Structure formats: structure tokens, C-alpha cells
Amino acid sequence: MRNDLIRAVLDCGTDDLNLLDDAGADMFKIVEQMRFEGQEITLNGIMAEIFREGIFRMNEDVKAARKRLETEEYEGTLTEAGYEQLEAIRQHDLRPQNDFTFYVNCLDTHLNCDSSKKRLYEEIFEQEMQDLMDYTGFNIEG
């Protein structure tokens, strides 16, 4: 009976609920934000919000790293490794809001990274990529 109610409320099938199993997102905050914004609470809607928030967090991490590296460059304290990272960020114009996409349709849900930039993200932002996967519960394709 409980599963039927949850499936009816979230407009999904039994197997679709498994999408939420590995997500590290705070579901109460996600649903609260969706209600505040007047969004319909469905499984697809929840997954989309999780992906949006995860990508936003990644974007903030990349911006902070770039700012830190640029500050070190300006102050003359940038290491060789830092210089290489900053050049890669600039040259490839790393912007998670543009470089990461997602598709949400119950079991056919995906999180993607621009294939030409995925390797750079994995090298420069290894922990942040792991954090994104942990938050969303999805491996990053690309």
C-alpha cells in the first residue's frame, strides 16, 4: 500500500524509485524548494532538481578554483601545476552550467559531461566530480 501511494504521488513505477537510492541530496530540501517554487512534485521533477543543484555546486567549485588560481597568478605565487590548471580552465572555457547536461525520464535518466572536456574535469576537479556523482547518485557519462 505504501509503495502504491508513493508511486501515485511521484507519478512513477516501482523500479523508477531506485533512482533515488544512491542520491546524496537532501530530499526534504529538494521537495521544499520545489514546493516553494510551485513545481509539481514528481520523480522526474525531483531528479531534475537534484541534477540542477549538483551542477550548480560544481559550477561554484570551478569558479572558486579559477578565482584562487588567478589570485595566486596575480600575487606571483602560482605553482607550475597551478599554472597548467589555470591555462586548461581558460583554454577550454570550463563552465559546468554549459558543459554538463542531463536527461530525465524515469529509468532512462542520464547525467552527461561534454565529451571534449570530461577528461579535463576528471584531472583538475577529481574530487568535485566525485562529489557530483555522490550528490546525484549517477555516474557522469560523456
N, CA, C and O of each residue as an XYZ file, in Angstrom:
568
protein
N       0.820     -1.199      0.000
C       0.000      0.000      0.000
C       0.865      1.265      0.000
O       0.575      2.212     -0.731
N       1.941      1.283      0.830
C       2.815      2.461      0.872
C       3.477      2.718     -0.471
O       3.512      3.851     -0.950
N       3.997      1.663     -1.070
C       4.642      1.826     -2.373
C       3.670      2.356     -3.412
O       4.034      3.191     -4.239
N       2.435      1.874     -3.372
C       1.436      2.355     -4.315
C       1.182      3.847     -4.120
O       1.052      4.591     -5.092
N       1.112      4.282     -2.862
C       0.900      5.701     -2.581
C       2.079      6.529     -3.082
O       1.884      7.552     -3.740
N       3.291      6.098     -2.778
C       4.485      6.834     -3.210
C       4.550      6.896     -4.731
O       4.849      7.944     -5.303
N       4.269      5.771     -5.384
C       4.278      5.749     -6.845
C       3.212      6.665     -7.422
O       3.443      7.336     -8.428
N       2.053      6.695     -6.793
C       0.976      7.555     -7.273
C       1.339      9.037     -7.093
O       1.099      9.851     -7.985
N       1.909      9.373     -5.952
C       2.277     10.764     -5.680
C       3.406     11.216     -6.604
O       3.371     12.325     -7.137
N       4.402     10.360     -6.792
C       5.567     10.733     -7.601
C       5.389     10.439     -9.088
O       6.263     10.763     -9.893
N       4.260      9.824     -9.459
C       3.963      9.533    -10.854
C       5.069      8.700    -11.498
O       5.667      9.096    -12.499
N       5.327      7.532    -10.898
C       6.407      6.681    -11.404
C       6.098      5.221    -11.117
O       5.141      4.896    -10.415
N       6.926      4.351    -11.674
C       6.788      2.929    -11.440
C       7.644      2.478    -10.269
O       8.442      3.249     -9.735
N       7.472      1.235     -9.878
C       8.208      0.678     -8.737
C       9.712      0.739     -8.963
O      10.447      1.204     -8.092
N      10.177      0.282    -10.107
C      11.611      0.280    -10.398
C      12.178      1.696    -10.488
O      13.353      1.911    -10.191
N      11.356      2.658    -10.895
C      11.820      4.030    -11.026
C      12.274      4.611     -9.680
O      13.163      5.462     -9.642
N      11.685      4.166     -8.609
C      12.051      4.672     -7.283
C      13.510      4.395     -6.950
O      14.096      5.079     -6.111
N      14.102      3.394     -7.602
C      15.512      3.067     -7.366
C      16.446      4.213     -7.745
O      17.585      4.255     -7.281
N      15.986      5.139     -8.577
C      16.813      6.278     -8.969
C      17.261      7.091     -7.755
O      18.321      7.717     -7.776
N      16.459      7.076     -6.714
C      16.747      7.881     -5.531
C      17.684      7.195     -4.541
O      18.207      7.834     -3.629
N      17.895      5.890     -4.725
C      18.646      5.115     -3.739
C      20.053      5.619     -3.485
O      20.492      5.654     -2.335
N      20.769      6.009     -4.522
C      22.171      6.389     -4.370
C      22.393      7.897     -4.283
O      23.522      8.343     -4.080
N      21.347      8.674     -4.432
C      21.494     10.133     -4.387
C      21.786     10.590     -2.967
O      21.133     10.169     -2.013
N      22.771     11.452     -2.848
C      23.133     12.003     -1.546
C      22.433     13.308     -1.250
O      22.673     13.915     -0.206
N      21.576     13.750     -2.145
C      20.861     15.010     -1.968
C      19.895     14.906     -0.790
O      19.367     13.836     -0.490
N      19.680     16.032     -0.139
C      18.709     16.111      0.947
C      17.318     16.230      0.312
O      16.921     17.301     -0.145
N      16.598     15.123      0.294
C      15.296     15.095     -0.388
C      14.296     16.073      0.219
O      13.462     16.631     -0.494
N      14.375     16.281      1.527
C      13.458     17.239      2.157
C      13.707     18.642      1.615
O      12.757     19.371      1.329
N      14.976     19.026      1.471
C      15.293     20.358      0.939
C      14.875     20.477     -0.521
O      14.356     21.510     -0.944
N      15.102     19.421     -1.282
C      14.732     19.435     -2.700
C      13.221     19.635     -2.839
O      12.769     20.506     -3.583
N      12.456     18.835     -2.127
C      10.993     18.925     -2.228
C      10.494     20.255     -1.672
O       9.579     20.857     -2.235
N      11.082     20.713     -0.583
C      10.689     22.004     -0.008
C      10.910     23.131     -1.019
O      10.054     24.000     -1.178
N      12.054     23.116     -1.699
C      12.343     24.138     -2.697
C      11.359     24.047     -3.867
O      10.891     25.068     -4.370
N      11.052     22.831     -4.289
C      10.102     22.662     -5.386
C       8.725     23.187     -5.000
O       8.063     23.840     -5.806
N       8.294     22.911     -3.787
C       7.003     23.428     -3.322
C       7.017     24.946     -3.281
O       6.063     25.597     -3.707
N       8.110     25.509     -2.766
C       8.248     26.963     -2.668
C       8.133     27.600     -4.053
O       7.533     28.664     -4.209
N       8.719     26.934     -5.061
C       8.692     27.447     -6.424
C       7.425     27.062     -7.183
O       7.259     27.440     -8.343
N       6.529     26.311     -6.534
C       5.270     25.930     -7.159
C       5.406     24.839     -8.209
O       4.556     24.717     -9.091
N       6.460     24.051     -8.122
C       6.674     22.980     -9.088
C       5.893     21.735     -8.677
O       5.658     21.490     -7.494
N       5.502     20.965     -9.673
C       4.835     19.696     -9.420
C       5.862     18.694     -8.882
O       6.957     18.565     -9.428
N       5.501     17.995     -7.817
C       6.398     17.039     -7.181
C       6.221     15.675     -7.848
O       5.299     14.925     -7.525
N       7.116     15.370     -8.779
C       7.147     14.070     -9.443
C       8.583     13.537     -9.341
O       9.511     14.280     -9.022
N       8.745     12.269     -9.612
C      10.088     11.706     -9.584
C      10.989     12.404    -10.608
O      12.130     12.745    -10.298
N      10.487     12.615    -11.810
C      11.283     13.304    -12.829
C      11.637     14.722    -12.390
O      12.757     15.179    -12.614
N      10.706     15.404    -11.779
C      10.964     16.757    -11.290
C      12.012     16.768    -10.189
O      12.884     17.638    -10.164
N      11.930     15.815     -9.289
C      12.914     15.713     -8.205
C      14.293     15.442     -8.782
O      15.266     16.078     -8.379
N      14.391     14.512     -9.713
C      15.686     14.191    -10.318
C      16.255     15.414    -11.044
O      17.454     15.680    -10.955
N      15.423     16.146    -11.747
C      15.894     17.344    -12.449
C      16.448     18.362    -11.456
O      17.487     18.972    -11.708
N      15.768     18.545    -10.339
C      16.248     19.483     -9.319
C      17.571     19.015     -8.713
O      18.458     19.828     -8.455
N      17.703     17.721     -8.489
C      18.960     17.177     -7.963
C      20.089     17.456     -8.942
O      21.164     17.888     -8.528
N      19.871     17.221    -10.218
C      20.902     17.476    -11.223
C      21.225     18.965    -11.299
O      22.397     19.335    -11.360
N      20.211     19.821    -11.296
C      20.456     21.265    -11.357
C      21.318     21.723    -10.183
O      22.278     22.473    -10.360
N      20.966     21.265     -8.986
C      21.715     21.654     -7.789
C      23.138     21.099     -7.841
O      24.086     21.806     -7.496
N      23.299     19.868     -8.258
C      24.630     19.284     -8.359
C      25.512     20.032     -9.342
O      26.684     20.287     -9.063
N      24.957     20.382    -10.484
C      25.710     21.131    -11.497
C      26.011     22.536    -10.987
O      27.096     23.060    -11.234
N      25.070     23.149    -10.283
C      25.308     24.467     -9.692
C      26.479     24.404     -8.717
O      27.344     25.279     -8.728
N      26.509     23.386     -7.884
C      27.611     23.224     -6.927
C      28.938     23.055     -7.648
O      29.944     23.642     -7.249
N      28.945     22.258     -8.705
C      30.163     22.071     -9.487
C      30.597     23.403    -10.089
O      31.786     23.722    -10.099
N      29.649     24.172    -10.585
C      29.947     25.476    -11.167
C      30.596     26.394    -10.131
O      31.568     27.088    -10.433
N      30.066     26.397     -8.930
C      30.632     27.227     -7.858
C      32.056     26.781     -7.517
O      32.922     27.619     -7.266
N      32.299     25.482     -7.507
C      33.639     24.957     -7.225
C      34.634     25.377     -8.300
O      35.764     25.755     -7.988
N      34.226     25.312     -9.553
C      35.111     25.691    -10.656
C      35.400     27.192    -10.600
O      36.542     27.612    -10.788
N      34.378     27.991    -10.346
C      34.590     29.439    -10.237
C      35.536     29.768     -9.086
O      36.409     30.624     -9.229
N      35.373     29.103     -7.957
C      36.237     29.353     -6.794
C      37.677     28.951     -7.098
O      38.607     29.669     -6.731
N      37.872     27.817     -7.761
C      39.218     27.366     -8.107
C      39.867     28.344     -9.081
O      41.040     28.687     -8.936
N      39.111     28.784    -10.062
C      39.655     29.747    -11.033
C      40.048     31.045    -10.341
O      41.116     31.599    -10.601
N      39.192     31.517     -9.472
C      39.486     32.765     -8.754
C      40.738     32.605     -7.886
O      41.588     33.494     -7.847
N      40.843     31.476     -7.198
C      42.018     31.215     -6.354
C      43.286     31.192     -7.189
O      44.292     31.797     -6.819
N      43.236     30.489     -8.319
C      44.405     30.395     -9.191
C      44.762     31.757     -9.795
O      45.942     32.091     -9.908
N      43.766     32.534    -10.177
C      44.031     33.868    -10.732
C      44.624     34.791     -9.677
O      45.483     35.618     -9.982
N      44.167     34.653     -8.442
C      44.733     35.442     -7.349
C      46.189     35.071     -7.127
O      47.040     35.944     -6.955
N      46.474     33.782     -7.129
C      47.855     33.324     -6.974
C      48.720     33.803     -8.144
O      49.884     34.158     -7.959
N      48.145     33.810     -9.341
C      48.870     34.295    -10.510
C      49.204     35.781    -10.339
O      50.336     36.202    -10.577
N      48.227     36.552     -9.932
C      48.401     37.992     -9.732
C      49.451     38.277     -8.659
O      50.259     39.196     -8.789
N      49.422     37.466     -7.592
C      50.360     37.670     -6.484
C      51.738     37.071     -6.751
O      52.671     37.288     -5.978
N      51.868     36.321     -7.838
C      53.145     35.720     -8.191
C      53.467     34.471     -7.390
O      54.632     34.087     -7.286
N      52.448     33.830     -6.821
C      52.668     32.625     -6.011
C      52.145     31.365     -6.682
O      52.094     30.306     -6.057
N      51.761     31.468     -7.938
C      51.184     30.334     -8.654
C      52.265     29.300     -8.972
O      53.313     29.631     -9.526
N      51.998     28.062     -8.618
C      52.939     26.972     -8.904
C      52.831     26.568    -10.375
O      51.917     26.993    -11.082
N      53.758     25.757    -10.813
C      53.726     25.256    -12.198
C      52.446     24.449    -12.442
O      51.796     24.599    -13.477
N      52.095     23.595    -11.481
C      50.865     22.799    -11.606
C      49.639     23.712    -11.635
O      48.709     23.484    -12.408
N      49.643     24.731    -10.801
C      48.540     25.686    -10.785
C      48.430     26.432    -12.096
O      47.329     26.681    -12.588
N      49.578     26.791    -12.666
C      49.588     27.473    -13.958
C      48.966     26.587    -15.033
O      48.167     27.057    -15.843
N      49.330     25.313    -15.041
C      48.774     24.384    -16.022
C      47.268     24.234    -15.851
O      46.532     24.185    -16.836
N      46.812     24.161    -14.613
C      45.374     24.054    -14.357
C      44.646     25.306    -14.838
O      43.617     25.212    -15.507
N      45.177     26.470    -14.497
C      44.538     27.725    -14.890
C      44.494     27.857    -16.408
O      43.480     28.278    -16.965
N      45.567     27.506    -17.069
C      45.581     27.571    -18.530
C      44.553     26.626    -19.139
O      43.886     26.979    -20.112
N      44.422     25.440    -18.579
C      43.427     24.484    -19.088
C      42.016     25.018    -18.872
O      41.169     24.902    -19.758
N      41.758     25.597    -17.715
C      40.439     26.161    -17.426
C      40.121     27.274    -18.415
O      39.011     27.352    -18.941
N      41.103     28.133    -18.662
C      40.897     29.253    -19.594
C      40.770     28.768    -21.039
O      39.840     29.144    -21.753
N      41.709     27.939    -21.453
C      41.756     27.489    -22.847
C      40.488     26.731    -23.239
O      39.963     26.912    -24.338
N      40.006     25.890    -22.343
C      38.836     25.074    -22.668
C      37.535     25.678    -22.142
O      36.464     25.085    -22.275
N      37.641     26.855    -21.547
C      36.474     27.586    -21.058
C      35.542     26.679    -20.247
O      34.364     26.528    -20.570
N      36.096     26.080    -19.188
C      35.321     25.159    -18.362
C      34.219     25.908    -17.626
O      34.483     26.781    -16.799
N      32.989     25.553    -17.942
C      31.802     26.146    -17.319
C      30.765     25.037    -17.137
O      30.032     24.700    -18.067
N      30.715     24.478    -15.928
C      29.801     23.349    -15.700
C      28.357     23.609    -16.117
O      27.678     22.693    -16.581
N      27.879     24.834    -15.963
C      26.485     25.120    -16.344
C      26.258     24.857    -17.830
O      25.140     24.560    -18.252
N      27.328     24.968    -18.621
C      27.230     24.703    -20.061
C      27.731     23.309    -20.429
O      27.257     22.707    -21.393
N      28.692     22.798    -19.655
C      29.370     21.554    -20.010
C      28.647     20.297    -19.532
O      28.893     19.207    -20.049
N      27.763     20.438    -18.555
C      27.027     19.293    -18.023
C      25.566     19.405    -18.417
O      24.962     20.473    -18.324
N      25.013     18.294    -18.855
C      23.601     18.233    -19.204
C      23.004     16.985    -18.568
O      23.720     16.089    -18.121
N      21.705     16.948    -18.537
C      21.031     15.770    -18.012
C      19.753     15.536    -18.786
O      19.181     16.446    -19.387
N      19.326     14.296    -18.752
C      18.065     13.890    -19.355
C      17.320     13.095    -18.298
O      17.865     12.157    -17.717
N      16.097     13.466    -18.055
C      15.315     12.822    -17.011
C      14.063     12.199    -17.616
O      13.217     12.892    -18.181
N      13.963     10.883    -17.489
C      12.771     10.159    -17.905
C      12.768      8.818    -17.176
O      13.014      7.769    -17.772
N      12.490      8.871    -15.894
C      12.477      7.688    -15.033
C      13.729      6.844    -15.245
O      14.833      7.343    -15.027
N      13.605      5.605    -15.653
C      14.772      4.728    -15.766
C      15.733      5.137    -16.881
O      16.873      4.673    -16.907
N      15.305      5.978    -17.779
C      16.160      6.459    -18.868
C      16.752      7.824    -18.503
O      16.726      8.749    -19.315
N      17.280      7.946    -17.296
C      17.824      9.199    -16.788
C      19.350      9.156    -16.894
O      19.974      8.143    -16.579
N      19.946     10.276    -17.346
C      21.392     10.337    -17.571
C      21.949     11.676    -17.117
O      21.256     12.694    -17.139
N      23.211     11.660    -16.705
C      23.985     12.864    -16.420
C      25.196     12.822    -17.339
O      25.960     11.858    -17.320
N      25.373     13.862    -18.142
C      26.424     13.881    -19.151
C      27.353     15.070    -18.975
O      26.966     16.122    -18.466
N      28.589     14.871    -19.412
C      29.568     15.949    -19.494
C      30.035     16.024    -20.942
O      30.205     14.996    -21.598
N      30.239     17.218    -21.431
C      30.777     17.416    -22.775
C      31.993     16.506    -22.936
O      32.957     16.616    -22.179
N      31.948     15.617    -23.914
C      32.996     14.607    -24.062
C      34.368     15.222    -24.337
O      35.386     14.610    -24.014
N      34.416     16.399    -24.919
C      35.707     17.032    -25.192
C      36.313     17.646    -23.931
O      37.483     18.029    -23.935
N      35.535     17.743    -22.857
C      36.020     18.373    -21.628
C      36.026     17.432    -20.426
O      36.576     17.774    -19.379
N      35.433     16.277    -20.559
C      35.297     15.375    -19.411
C      36.649     14.992    -18.812
O      36.805     14.990    -17.591
N      37.614     14.674    -19.647
C      38.936     14.289    -19.147
C      39.555     15.403    -18.317
O      40.168     15.139    -17.283
N      39.400     16.650    -18.761
C      39.934     17.789    -18.004
C      39.265     17.912    -16.639
O      39.934     18.124    -15.628
N      37.956     17.778    -16.619
C      37.250     17.822    -15.335
C      37.760     16.714    -14.414
O      37.983     16.939    -13.225
N      37.940     15.531    -14.967
C      38.398     14.409    -14.144
C      39.808     14.637    -13.610
O      40.126     14.204    -12.502
N      40.653     15.307    -14.380
C      42.027     15.570    -13.949
C      42.108     16.737    -12.965
O      42.770     16.647    -11.932
N      41.434     17.817    -13.296
C      41.559     19.038    -12.499
C      40.600     19.042    -11.314
O      40.938     19.541    -10.240
N      39.428     18.496    -11.503
C      38.385     18.546    -10.478
C      37.927     17.139    -10.097
O      36.733     16.841    -10.072
N      38.892     16.293     -9.804
C      38.598     14.895     -9.480
C      37.628     14.775     -8.298
O      36.635     14.053     -8.386
N      37.907     15.470     -7.207
C      37.042     15.381     -6.024
C      35.662     15.974     -6.289
O      34.652     15.443     -5.827
N      35.625     17.063     -7.026
C      34.351     17.715     -7.336
C      33.489     16.825     -8.236
O      32.265     16.797     -8.103
N      34.132     16.104     -9.146
C      33.393     15.158     -9.994
C      32.815     14.049     -9.129
O      31.665     13.651     -9.316
N      33.599     13.550     -8.190
C      33.113     12.515     -7.284
C      31.965     13.046     -6.433
O      30.977     12.349     -6.205
N      32.102     14.286     -5.967
C      31.037     14.901     -5.175
C      29.745     15.011     -5.987
O      28.657     14.771     -5.462
N      29.863     15.369     -7.254
C      28.689     15.468     -8.124
C      28.030     14.102     -8.295
O      26.805     13.990     -8.245
N      28.828     13.085     -8.492
C      28.267     11.737     -8.635
C      27.625     11.270     -7.324
O      26.563     10.648     -7.341
N      28.258     11.566     -6.206
C      27.697     11.193     -4.916
C      26.385     11.923     -4.643
O      25.438     11.332     -4.124
N      26.331     13.196     -4.991
C      25.135     14.018     -4.752
C      23.956     13.533     -5.590
O      22.835     13.405     -5.099
N      24.236     13.264     -6.878
C      23.149     12.875     -7.792
C      22.856     11.367     -7.761
O      21.745     10.933     -8.064
N      23.871     10.581     -7.390
C      23.709      9.141     -7.443
C      23.913      8.568     -8.827
O      23.558      7.417     -9.080
N      24.483      9.361     -9.733
C      24.681      8.935    -11.113
C      26.127      9.067    -11.522
O      26.813     10.005    -11.116
N      26.596      8.118    -12.333
C      27.889      8.263    -12.976
C      27.758      9.303    -14.078
O      26.686      9.485    -14.656
N      28.853      9.974    -14.357
C      28.845     11.009    -15.370
C      29.278     10.400    -16.697
O      30.382      9.872    -16.828
N      28.400     10.486    -17.656
C      28.673      9.960    -18.988
C      29.290     11.062    -19.826
O      29.211     12.241    -19.479
N      29.906     10.671    -20.934
C      30.442     11.712    -21.811
C      31.558     11.221    -22.650
O      32.115     11.980    -23.442
